[in-house]
Amino acid sequence: MEIIILGTGCAKCKTTFDVVQSVVADSGIGATVSKEEDILEIVKYNIMSLPAVVVDGEVKIKGYVPTKDEVLKVITV
């Protein structure tokens, strides 16, 4: 599983990255977590609000910092 956090480096984007990394580590799910801060790459996902969480190429969460429970739901479905 590939998880990408889309964001320009703001505090909410960094917090989202930390939350997702924590959930992946705690749950033992085999996933790679990366950040995408290049605005030209972010635009390709056709979203207008950041941060966003992309799971295997599909935007699952956008526009706010998710809770650990929300992240767990989208990566275990």
PyMOL CGO cylinders between C-alpha atoms (Angstrom):
from pymol import cmd
from pymol.cgo import CYLINDER

trace = [
    CYLINDER, 0.00, 0.00, 0.00, 1.23, 3.48, -0.85, 0.3, 1, 1, 1, 1, 1, 1,
    CYLINDER, 1.23, 3.48, -0.85, 0.07, 6.48, 1.16, 0.3, 1, 1, 1, 1, 1, 1,
    CYLINDER, 0.07, 6.48, 1.16, 0.95, 10.01, 0.04, 0.3, 1, 1, 1, 1, 1, 1,
    CYLINDER, 0.95, 10.01, 0.04, 0.34, 13.12, 2.08, 0.3, 1, 1, 1, 1, 1, 1,
    CYLINDER, 0.34, 13.12, 2.08, -0.28, 16.11, -0.18, 0.3, 1, 1, 1, 1, 1, 1,
    CYLINDER, -0.28, 16.11, -0.18, 0.64, 19.48, 1.27, 0.3, 1, 1, 1, 1, 1, 1,
    CYLINDER, 0.64, 19.48, 1.27, 2.87, 22.48, 0.84, 0.3, 1, 1, 1, 1, 1, 1,
    CYLINDER, 2.87, 22.48, 0.84, 4.70, 22.07, 4.14, 0.3, 1, 1, 1, 1, 1, 1,
    CYLINDER, 4.70, 22.07, 4.14, 2.33, 23.95, 6.43, 0.3, 1, 1, 1, 1, 1, 1,
    CYLINDER, 2.33, 23.95, 6.43, 1.74, 22.91, 10.04, 0.3, 1, 1, 1, 1, 1, 1,
    CYLINDER, 1.74, 22.91, 10.04, -1.49, 21.03, 9.22, 0.3, 1, 1, 1, 1, 1, 1,
    CYLINDER, -1.49, 21.03, 9.22, 0.27, 19.10, 6.46, 0.3, 1, 1, 1, 1, 1, 1,
    CYLINDER, 0.27, 19.10, 6.46, 3.10, 18.12, 8.79, 0.3, 1, 1, 1, 1, 1, 1,
    CYLINDER, 3.10, 18.12, 8.79, 0.65, 17.07, 11.51, 0.3, 1, 1, 1, 1, 1, 1,
    CYLINDER, 0.65, 17.07, 11.51, -1.28, 14.95, 9.00, 0.3, 1, 1, 1, 1, 1, 1,
    CYLINDER, -1.28, 14.95, 9.00, 1.95, 13.22, 7.96, 0.3, 1, 1, 1, 1, 1, 1,
    CYLINDER, 1.95, 13.22, 7.96, 2.78, 12.49, 11.60, 0.3, 1, 1, 1, 1, 1, 1,
    CYLINDER, 2.78, 12.49, 11.60, -0.71, 11.12, 12.32, 0.3, 1, 1, 1, 1, 1, 1,
    CYLINDER, -0.71, 11.12, 12.32, -0.63, 8.82, 9.29, 0.3, 1, 1, 1, 1, 1, 1,
    CYLINDER, -0.63, 8.82, 9.29, 2.87, 7.57, 10.11, 0.3, 1, 1, 1, 1, 1, 1,
    CYLINDER, 2.87, 7.57, 10.11, 1.80, 6.85, 13.68, 0.3, 1, 1, 1, 1, 1, 1,
    CYLINDER, 1.80, 6.85, 13.68, -1.27, 4.88, 12.58, 0.3, 1, 1, 1, 1, 1, 1,
    CYLINDER, -1.27, 4.88, 12.58, 0.75, 2.81, 10.10, 0.3, 1, 1, 1, 1, 1, 1,
    CYLINDER, 0.75, 2.81, 10.10, 3.41, 2.05, 12.72, 0.3, 1, 1, 1, 1, 1, 1,
    CYLINDER, 3.41, 2.05, 12.72, 0.88, 1.19, 15.44, 0.3, 1, 1, 1, 1, 1, 1,
    CYLINDER, 0.88, 1.19, 15.44, -1.32, -0.98, 13.23, 0.3, 1, 1, 1, 1, 1, 1,
    CYLINDER, -1.32, -0.98, 13.23, 1.49, -2.98, 11.63, 0.3, 1, 1, 1, 1, 1, 1,
    CYLINDER, 1.49, -2.98, 11.63, 0.04, -2.42, 8.16, 0.3, 1, 1, 1, 1, 1, 1,
    CYLINDER, 0.04, -2.42, 8.16, 2.62, -2.76, 5.42, 0.3, 1, 1, 1, 1, 1, 1,
    CYLINDER, 2.62, -2.76, 5.42, 2.50, 0.66, 3.81, 0.3, 1, 1, 1, 1, 1, 1,
    CYLINDER, 2.50, 0.66, 3.81, 4.92, 3.29, 2.61, 0.3, 1, 1, 1, 1, 1, 1,
    CYLINDER, 4.92, 3.29, 2.61, 4.15, 6.83, 3.68, 0.3, 1, 1, 1, 1, 1, 1,
    CYLINDER, 4.15, 6.83, 3.68, 5.56, 9.77, 1.75, 0.3, 1, 1, 1, 1, 1, 1,
    CYLINDER, 5.56, 9.77, 1.75, 4.97, 13.50, 1.38, 0.3, 1, 1, 1, 1, 1, 1,
    CYLINDER, 4.97, 13.50, 1.38, 4.36, 15.41, -1.83, 0.3, 1, 1, 1, 1, 1, 1,
    CYLINDER, 4.36, 15.41, -1.83, 5.04, 19.13, -1.53, 0.3, 1, 1, 1, 1, 1, 1,
    CYLINDER, 5.04, 19.13, -1.53, 5.46, 20.00, -5.23, 0.3, 1, 1, 1, 1, 1, 1,
    CYLINDER, 5.46, 20.00, -5.23, 2.41, 22.07, -6.16, 0.3, 1, 1, 1, 1, 1, 1,
    CYLINDER, 2.41, 22.07, -6.16, 2.57, 20.89, -9.78, 0.3, 1, 1, 1, 1, 1, 1,
    CYLINDER, 2.57, 20.89, -9.78, 2.26, 17.27, -8.62, 0.3, 1, 1, 1, 1, 1, 1,
    CYLINDER, 2.26, 17.27, -8.62, -0.48, 18.13, -6.12, 0.3, 1, 1, 1, 1, 1, 1,
    CYLINDER, -0.48, 18.13, -6.12, -2.57, 19.80, -8.85, 0.3, 1, 1, 1, 1, 1, 1,
    CYLINDER, -2.57, 19.80, -8.85, -2.68, 16.48, -10.73, 0.3, 1, 1, 1, 1, 1, 1,
    CYLINDER, -2.68, 16.48, -10.73, -4.96, 15.11, -8.00, 0.3, 1, 1, 1, 1, 1, 1,
    CYLINDER, -4.96, 15.11, -8.00, -7.58, 17.76, -8.83, 0.3, 1, 1, 1, 1, 1, 1,
    CYLINDER, -7.58, 17.76, -8.83, -8.18, 18.91, -5.26, 0.3, 1, 1, 1, 1, 1, 1,
    CYLINDER, -8.18, 18.91, -5.26, -8.54, 22.44, -3.94, 0.3, 1, 1, 1, 1, 1, 1,
    CYLINDER, -8.54, 22.44, -3.94, -7.96, 21.99, -0.22, 0.3, 1, 1, 1, 1, 1, 1,
    CYLINDER, -7.96, 21.99, -0.22, -4.95, 20.68, 1.67, 0.3, 1, 1, 1, 1, 1, 1,
    CYLINDER, -4.95, 20.68, 1.67, -3.77, 18.62, 3.42, 0.3, 1, 1, 1, 1, 1, 1,
    CYLINDER, -3.77, 18.62, 3.42, -4.93, 15.49, 1.62, 0.3, 1, 1, 1, 1, 1, 1,
    CYLINDER, -4.93, 15.49, 1.62, -4.32, 11.78, 2.14, 0.3, 1, 1, 1, 1, 1, 1,
    CYLINDER, -4.32, 11.78, 2.14, -3.97, 9.63, -0.98, 0.3, 1, 1, 1, 1, 1, 1,
    CYLINDER, -3.97, 9.63, -0.98, -4.17, 5.84, -0.61, 0.3, 1, 1, 1, 1, 1, 1,
    CYLINDER, -4.17, 5.84, -0.61, -3.05, 3.81, -3.62, 0.3, 1, 1, 1, 1, 1, 1,
    CYLINDER, -3.05, 3.81, -3.62, -3.70, 6.73, -5.98, 0.3, 1, 1, 1, 1, 1, 1,
    CYLINDER, -3.70, 6.73, -5.98, -7.14, 7.67, -4.63, 0.3, 1, 1, 1, 1, 1, 1,
    CYLINDER, -7.14, 7.67, -4.63, -7.79, 10.79, -2.52, 0.3, 1, 1, 1, 1, 1, 1,
    CYLINDER, -7.79, 10.79, -2.52, -9.44, 9.56, 0.68, 0.3, 1, 1, 1, 1, 1, 1,
    CYLINDER, -9.44, 9.56, 0.68, -9.23, 12.60, 3.00, 0.3, 1, 1, 1, 1, 1, 1,
    CYLINDER, -9.23, 12.60, 3.00, -8.86, 16.27, 2.08, 0.3, 1, 1, 1, 1, 1, 1,
    CYLINDER, -8.86, 16.27, 2.08, -9.03, 19.68, 3.66, 0.3, 1, 1, 1, 1, 1, 1,
    CYLINDER, -9.03, 19.68, 3.66, -8.36, 18.90, 7.32, 0.3, 1, 1, 1, 1, 1, 1,
    CYLINDER, -8.36, 18.90, 7.32, -6.11, 17.03, 9.73, 0.3, 1, 1, 1, 1, 1, 1,
    CYLINDER, -6.11, 17.03, 9.73, -7.68, 13.59, 10.22, 0.3, 1, 1, 1, 1, 1, 1,
    CYLINDER, -7.68, 13.59, 10.22, -7.89, 11.73, 13.51, 0.3, 1, 1, 1, 1, 1, 1,
    CYLINDER, -7.89, 11.73, 13.51, -6.09, 8.44, 13.98, 0.3, 1, 1, 1, 1, 1, 1,
    CYLINDER, -6.09, 8.44, 13.98, -9.43, 6.61, 13.78, 0.3, 1, 1, 1, 1, 1, 1,
    CYLINDER, -9.43, 6.61, 13.78, -10.27, 8.24, 10.45, 0.3, 1, 1, 1, 1, 1, 1,
    CYLINDER, -10.27, 8.24, 10.45, -6.90, 7.28, 9.01, 0.3, 1, 1, 1, 1, 1, 1,
    CYLINDER, -6.90, 7.28, 9.01, -7.26, 3.71, 10.25, 0.3, 1, 1, 1, 1, 1, 1,
    CYLINDER, -7.26, 3.71, 10.25, -10.68, 3.42, 8.56, 0.3, 1, 1, 1, 1, 1, 1,
    CYLINDER, -10.68, 3.42, 8.56, -9.40, 4.53, 5.15, 0.3, 1, 1, 1, 1, 1, 1,
    CYLINDER, -9.40, 4.53, 5.15, -6.31, 2.33, 5.17, 0.3, 1, 1, 1, 1, 1, 1,
    CYLINDER, -6.31, 2.33, 5.17, -8.03, -0.84, 6.35, 0.3, 1, 1, 1, 1, 1, 1,
    CYLINDER, -8.03, -0.84, 6.35, -10.99, -0.80, 3.93, 0.3, 1, 1, 1, 1, 1, 1,
]
cmd.load_cgo(trace, "trace")
